């Protein structure tokens, strides 16, 4: 170990993660202490890493973090995550940011701070590439002064910000590629509950636990769109058809528009969602490159609507991974087996039920027949929902049929995920 260059030792210390572990390891010898001071590039303070953090007062914890940070000379990544018990004063936090700002590339800050200060102002015009903020407030963004020339990833969780300031913040990030919003508190004008965001460089956008009447995102290069636990009357994506991944999970939206150019879509993952299938199908029907399709817990707006394997097979010839959940309404399956076309490229098939019935076994067998090159079948079910004697008999019969299918399709790996 004594022959290792001090730079290599600094890299080793940086991979330890916890600041406590780094401090203990750096006490090994003089050379390791030098590596700690001059070549440590990552430092993390997390209340989950060390129980003693919970016992320290806010003031004592601020002093501990200050002493630790101020012993480093070229910190590139700083992570501070504390639970709700702790609340930091603004003064030491500002001191940490000012001390590290010349070298810092990543800042992950999740601590309640009082009084609130404009953390954006302390981070601007520097080399920051990743900024992750939580439980804070951003007010008065000035894109002419608070520029982020190198920022590529921005994540805001439980952050209070106006729609105007968020729009201005994006304009101050000329290289931004990833934007993530989790339960944001976004203030909009009283006259219209709507928001418009625009970025010419954005490639990945996700929003979770958020609601608004109208949300318009203009991003010509967007490749990944993820909406989760959201409520919109109108969500519109304006772009140039670069979208590759669309994920919609537990979203209520009256009008969803991702544009007409969906030829580049490769993954569509929709769950816990009520849709008008003809309209949604029209949006994704041009996605001839689609290789993964997941429709799970999807409720069709029209009770007579049925999606059949023929449609899926013809429109998505490159499909390799298919996931469908079984739902029986008035004796009619939501996903039918009509047609004769095969899913020749599907190698992974995921099928599940929300309520078991006799028809589920035949439904599974029908999918196996249509996937001649299948390698893996995963069955998902809710066993806790099986309560009556009749349901237990159905489950037993299903198990027997599955054993028979396993012997028939010995080249397929069967897996089961029951809750």
N, C-alpha and C positions, 0 to 999 in steps of 0.2 A: 504493500500500500504506500510505503514511503517514496516509491519511485514514480507514483502517479503525478502527472502535472497538476498544478494547483487549479487550472481551468477545468480539468476533468472532475476533480473533487467538488468544485462548485456546481457542476452539472449533476453530480450524484446527490448532493444536498438538495438541489432544486426539485428532484423527483421524489423526495420524501413526503411532500405534501404538507403535513402539519407543522406549524411553526415551532411547537414544543419539541417535536422530534428533531427538527433541524438544529435547534439550540443545543440539545443534548449531544447530538452527533458532532457538532462543531467544537465541542470541548475535548475531543479526542487528543488533539495535539496542536502545536503552534501553526503547523501548515494548514490544518483544517480550519482553524480560526481565521487564517488569512483568506482561505477560499470563501468562508462565510462573509467576510467583510467586502471582498473585492469581486467575487465571481458568482455570488448567489443571484439567480434571476427570478425565482418564484418563491413566494411566501404566502401562507394561508393560515388565517385565524378562523376557526369554526367551532362554535359552541358544542358541536357533537363530538369533536375530537378529544376533548379533555374535560372531565367532570368539574375540575377546579374552576373553570370559567364561570360556572353557575354560582359559585360561592364568592366570587370577587365582586366588590362594589363597582359601579360604573367608573368612578374616578380611578380606582386601582387598576382596572382593566385598561383604561386609556393610557395610563402611565406605562404599563407593561408593553402594550403595542407600540407606543412611542419609542421606548428604549430599544425594542427589537428592530424596528424599521430603521432607526437612525444609526444603527451599527452597519447597515449595508450601504453600498456605494453605487450600485448599478442595477437596481431592482427593475425587472421588466414586467412582472405579473404580480399583482397584489389582490388577494381575495380575503374579504372580511364578511363572515356570515355569523350573526348573533341572533338568538331567539328573542321573543317579545319581552323577556325579563329585563334586557339591557337597553339603555338609551344613552347615546353618546352626546357630548357637547360639541358644538360646531367647531370651536377653536382648535382642538387637537386634530380633528378630521381634516380641516383646512391645512394644518401643518404637515400632515402625512402626504397630502396631495401636492403641496408646493415642493416638498423635499424630493419626491419621486418623479415629478412631472417630466424632467428632462430625458429619462430613460424608459419610462413606463409604456408598455405596449398593450397591456390588458388590465382593466380595473373591474372587479366584481365587488360591489358594495351593497350589503343588505343589513342595515342597522337603522333603527329609528334614531333620528338626529334632531336636536333642538338647541337653539332656534333653527328653523329651516334656513338654508342658504343655497344659493344657486351653484350647485355642484358642476353644472355644465360650464359655467364661467371659469372654474378652476382647471378644467381639463382641456379647454380649447386651444387651438393653434399648436398642438404638440404632436407626438408620434403615436398617439393612442390608436390601436387597431380594433380592440374589442372593449365595449362598454356595457356593463350589466348593472342596472340600478334597480333597487326595490325599496318600497316604503319611504318614498321621498316626494318632493314637489319641485316641479320645474316651471319657473315663471319668467317671462320677459326674455325670450330668445332673440338675439340679434345676430342674424346670419352673416353680417358684414364683419362682426368682431369675433363672435364665437364660432370660428370655423374648425372643422375636423377634417383636415386634408387627407388623413390616412385611415380614418375609421371605416371598417368593413362590416362590423357586426354590432347591432344595437338591440338591447333587450330591456324592456321596461315592465316591471311587475309592481302592482299596487302603487303606481306612480300617478300623481295628480298633475295634469297638464291640460291646457286648452287646445282645442282643435287647431287654432291658428299657430300656437307655439310649436305643436308637433309638426305641422307643415313646414314651418320655418326651420325647425331642427333638421328635417330631411334635406332641405335645400342647402344646409350648411355642411352636408356630408357628401361630397362629390364622388366618393368611391364606395358608398354603402351598398352591400350585397345582401345582408340579412337583417330583417326587422322582425322582432318578436314582441307582442303585447299580451300581457297576462293581467286580467282584471284591472285594466286602467281606469282611472277616473278622468274622463275627458269632458271638459266643459265646451258646449256648443252654444251658438247664439239662440236666444229665445224665439226668434222668428222662424227658425227652421232647424229641426233636429237632424242635421246631416253633416257629413264630413268628407272632404276630398283630400287624398294624399297622392303625391306625385314623386316619382324617382326614375331617372333615366338609367340607373345602374342596378336597381334592386333585382335580386334573383330568387330570394326566399322570403316569404311573408307568412306569419302565423299570428292568429289572434284567438284568445281564449277568455271565456267568461266576460263577455262584453255585449252590449245591446245598443242599437241606434236605429232610427227610422231609415236612414239612407247612408250607405257607405260606398264611396267611389274610389277605387284604387287605379291609378294610371301608372303602369310599369311595363315598358316595352320589352324588357328582357326577363320578365318573371318566369321562373321555371318550377317553383314549388309554392303551392297555396294550401294552407291548412286552416280551416275554420272549426273551432270546437266550443261547445257550450255557449253559443251565441244566439242572439235574437235580432233579426233585421227584417224590415219590410222590403228593403231593396238593397242587394249587394251586387255591384257591377265592377268587373275587371276590364280595363281598357289596355290592350297590349297588341303585340304584333304576332301572336300565335306561337310564342316560345314555351308555353306551359307544358311541363312534363309530368308533374305530380299534382293531383287534386285529391285532398282529403277533407271530408265533411263529416263531423261527428257531433251528434246531439245538437243540431242547429235548427232553429225555426226561422224560415225565410219565405216570404211570399214570392219574391221575384229574384231569381239567381241568374246572373248573366256573366259568363266567362268568355264571351266573344264567339265569333263564328269559326275562327281559325284554330281548330283543336287537333290538327294533323300530327303534332308532336307529342301528344299525351301518351305516356307510357304506363302510368299507374293511376287508377281511379279507385278510391277507397271511401265508401259512403256507409255510414252506420247511424242508427237511431235517428232517422230522418224521414220526413214525409215529403214525397215528391209527386209531381205530375210526370209520369214516366214518358209519355210522348215528347214532352218538352225537354226533359233531361236527356232522353235518348238522342234527340235532334242535336243537342250540344256536343255529345261525345261520339256520335255515329261515324264521324270522319276520322276517328283515331285508329287508323289501320296499324299503327305501331304499338298499340296497347298490349302489354304483356302481363299485367296484373289487374284483375277486376275483383273488387270486394263490395258486395251489396248485403249488408248485415243489419237486421232489425229495421229494414226499410219498409215504410208503409206507403202504399200507393194512394194518391188522392182520390182516384176513381176505383171503386170496389171491383169493377169489372176488368180492370187492367191486369194483364198477366205477361210476364217476361218469359220467353221460351228460349231454349238452348239453340234453336235454329237461328234466331236473330243474333245471339251472342257469337255463334260459330261463324256466320257469314261476315259480320261486321268487324270482328276482331280475330283475324286469321293467325296472328302471332301470339295469341294469348297462351301463357305458360302457367299462370297461377290463378285459380278461380275459387272464390269464396262466396257461398250463398247460404242464407239462413232460411229454414223451412217455416212457412206460415200457412195455415189452412183456414180459409174464411168461407163459411157457407158451403163447405165441401169442395171448394176450388183452391188449388195451390197458387201461391204468388209467383212461383217459377215453374213453368210447365216443361214437359219433355217433348213437345211437338217437333215435327221435322225429323229428317234422317241424317243431317250433316253431323260429322264427328268433330271433336275438338282435338285435332291431331297433335298439337304442340303442348297441350296441358300435361304437366308432369306433377303438379301439386294441386290437390283438390281439398277444399275445406267445406264441410257441410255441417249444419247444426240445426237444432230445433229449439223453439221457445216453449212449445207444449207437444209432448209426444203423441203420436197417433199411429194407427195401423198402416197408413199410406206412406209413412216416412221410410220404411224399409224398401218399398218398391221404388221410391224416389231416389234413394241412394244407389240401388241396383241399376236404375236407368242411367244415372250419371257415369257409373263405372263402364257401362257398355259403350257410352259415347266418347270415352277417353282411352283410346287403344294404347297410348304410350305412357299412361299414368305410372308414376313411381311411388307416390305417397298420398294416402288418404287420411285426413284428420276429421274425426267426428266430435262435435261439440254438443253438449247437452246439459240440461238443468235437472239433475236427479232430485234435488230438493223439492222440485215441483211435483214429483211423482208421489202421490199420497193415497189415492184410492186403490182398492184391490184390482179394479179393471186396468188402471194405469200401470200397476206392477206387472200384470200379465202381459200388457203390450210391450213393456220394457224387456221382459224375459223372452218374448217371441222375437223381438228385434235382435237381441243378443244371439239367439240361435241362428237367425238369418245371416247376421254379420259373420259368424263362424263359418257358415257355408260359403259366403262370398270370399272369405279369406282363403279358403281351400281352392276356390275357383280361380282367383286372381293372386296366385302365389308370388308373382313378380312385384306386387304392390305392397308397400309397407303401411300397415294399419296402425293409427294412433288414436287415443281417446282422451278427451279433455272434458271431465264432468265437474260441474259445480253443485 
